[in-house]
Amino acid sequence: MSTPGDIRDELLAGNAEYQRLAEQHSHYQAELEKILHSEFHSSEDLVQEIELKKLRLQVKDQMERMCAETRRKVAHAGAMAAASR
């Protein structure tokens, strides 16, 4: 059975939507790090930080749903193969 890491790697290698989400997640993370490492934080920075965290979490949730769906498909295919033996 595939591990969660294997499934993520497979999706990252072969699924354009998952790749797009991973790129978005990295972009949001990089933007967050810019804000967090700046010396001074304005109220706009704090609002942007909160928004970026929400966006990053939404993308991560979408990626996790895709992994879960792939795990279900793999498990179902395995069960079907075992039943046909």
PLY file of the C-alpha trace (Angstrom):
ply
format ascii 1.0
element vertex 85
property float x
property float y
property float z
element edge 84
property int vertex1
property int vertex2
end_header
0.00 0.00 0.00
1.21 3.49 -0.77
2.24 5.74 2.07
0.90 9.31 2.29
4.31 10.57 1.19
4.27 8.28 -1.85
0.82 9.51 -2.82
1.88 13.15 -2.46
4.96 12.47 -4.58
2.86 10.76 -7.27
0.37 13.62 -7.33
3.15 16.19 -7.45
4.78 14.36 -10.35
1.68 13.70 -12.42
-1.27 15.88 -11.45
-1.36 19.43 -12.82
-3.96 20.61 -10.30
-1.94 19.28 -7.37
1.19 20.92 -8.81
-0.67 24.24 -9.11
-1.85 23.98 -5.50
1.66 23.14 -4.28
3.02 26.20 -6.10
0.32 28.40 -4.55
1.10 27.00 -1.10
4.81 27.77 -1.58
4.00 31.28 -2.79
1.80 31.99 0.23
4.49 30.59 2.54
7.17 32.81 0.97
4.95 35.89 1.30
4.25 35.03 4.93
7.95 34.66 5.66
8.64 38.11 4.17
6.11 39.62 6.54
7.27 37.63 9.55
10.92 38.52 8.99
10.36 42.22 8.47
11.50 44.42 11.30
8.34 46.52 11.55
4.75 45.36 11.19
1.99 47.74 10.19
-1.68 46.96 10.71
-1.83 46.20 6.98
0.95 43.64 7.43
-1.00 41.95 10.20
-4.15 41.80 8.07
-2.14 40.42 5.15
-0.53 37.85 7.44
-3.94 36.59 8.55
-5.23 36.48 4.96
-2.15 34.60 3.73
-2.48 32.07 6.54
-6.13 31.47 5.60
-5.28 31.08 1.92
-2.36 28.76 2.69
-4.59 26.59 4.88
-7.32 26.44 2.22
-4.77 25.27 -0.36
-3.34 22.71 2.07
-6.85 21.40 2.75
-7.47 21.01 -0.99
-4.18 19.14 -1.36
-5.06 16.84 1.55
-8.51 16.14 0.04
-6.82 15.13 -3.21
-4.46 12.81 -1.31
-7.36 11.26 0.62
-9.34 10.70 -2.58
-6.33 9.07 -4.23
-5.81 6.84 -1.17
-9.47 5.74 -1.38
-9.10 4.95 -5.09
-5.91 2.96 -4.49
-7.50 1.05 -1.61
-10.63 0.34 -3.65
-8.58 -0.86 -6.63
-6.57 -3.12 -4.34
-9.71 -4.56 -2.76
-11.23 -5.19 -6.18
-8.06 -6.91 -7.37
-7.96 -9.09 -4.25
-11.62 -10.01 -4.63
-11.16 -11.09 -8.24
-8.43 -13.64 -7.35
0 1
1 2
2 3
3 4
4 5
5 6
6 7
7 8
8 9
9 10
10 11
11 12
12 13
13 14
14 15
15 16
16 17
17 18
18 19
19 20
20 21
21 22
22 23
23 24
24 25
25 26
26 27
27 28
28 29
29 30
30 31
31 32
32 33
33 34
34 35
35 36
36 37
37 38
38 39
39 40
40 41
41 42
42 43
43 44
44 45
45 46
46 47
47 48
48 49
49 50
50 51
51 52
52 53
53 54
54 55
55 56
56 57
57 58
58 59
59 60
60 61
61 62
62 63
63 64
64 65
65 66
66 67
67 68
68 69
69 70
70 71
71 72
72 73
73 74
74 75
75 76
76 77
77 78
78 79
79 80
80 81
81 82
82 83
83 84
